[in-house]
Amino acid sequence: MKPRIHPVSRQVVFRDRAAGVAFLTRSTADADQRVEWEDGNSYPVIDVETSSASHPFYTGTDRVVDTAGRIEQFRRRYGTTVPAGH
C-alpha cells in the first residue's frame, strides 16, 4: 500500500438506538463522542437509526401492507377499467 493515501482504520462502537444494541468493529469513521466498552477501553461511538438488529429484513418482521386499501384507493383515483361481470 502507498503511504499516507489511505484513511486511518480504528476501533469504533456503532450503537443502534432503535434496538438498544451496540457493537464494536473497525471503521474509518470517527466521532467526537466516546463510550466505555465492555473491555474497559474508551472508543468513539456513532449512533445509527437502523442496523441488522432492528432492520425488518434481518429480524424477520415485516410491516403489514394494506393491499386491499391500496387497490380501492387506486380505483377511486383512476376509475375501474375492468368491465362489469368479470
N, C-alpha and C positions, 0 to 999 in steps of 0.2 A: 504494500500500500504506500502511496505517496504521503509524506509527512505534511501535516497542517492543512489538509483539504477536507478531512472527514470530521463530522461533529463528534463531540465527546459523548460517549455512552456511559451511563451511570445507573445505579440502582434507584428506582422511583416507585413509590406506592401510588396505585390507582385505586380510588375509593368510589364505589358505586353508591350514590346517595339513595336511590330508589330501593335497592335490595339490602342496603346496610352491610355490604361486604367490602373488603379491601384485599388487594393482592400486590405482592412485591415482584417487580420484574425489571428488566433492563430497558432503558429508553434514552433517546437523545433529548427528550423534553425535560425542561427544568421548571421549577416553581419557587415562589417566594415563601410559601407556607411549608412547614416541616412537621412531621409527626414521628413519634417514637414507635418503632416497630417491636414485634414480639421478641426479637433478639437483643433488645436494649439499645440499638443504634437509631440515630435520627436520620430520616430520609425525606426528600422533597415529596409532597403529596399533591396529586392532581385529582380533582373531583370530576367525575363523569356522570352523565344522566343515565346512560344505558351501557351495560356490559353483558357478558354471557350469563351472568347471574340473574338479570332482570329482563332480558330480551325474550319476547314470546317464542321465537324460533328455537331457542335453546332450552327454555323452560317447559315447552310443550303446551303452553296455554295460548289460546287464540282468542281474539275478540269475537264477540257474537255479531254476525253480519245480518242485517235485516234485509234479505234479498226480496222478500215479498213487498216490503215498503218501498224499496228502490224501483221495483217494476211498476208499482202503482204510481209513483211519482213521475216516472218516465211517461207512462200513458196519459197522465193528466197534462203534462207539459207538451207532449208531441202528438197526442191522439193515438187511437188504436188503428193499426194498419192490417190487422187480421180480420177477414170477413166474418160476419156473424155465422154461427153454426159450425165453425171449425175448432 
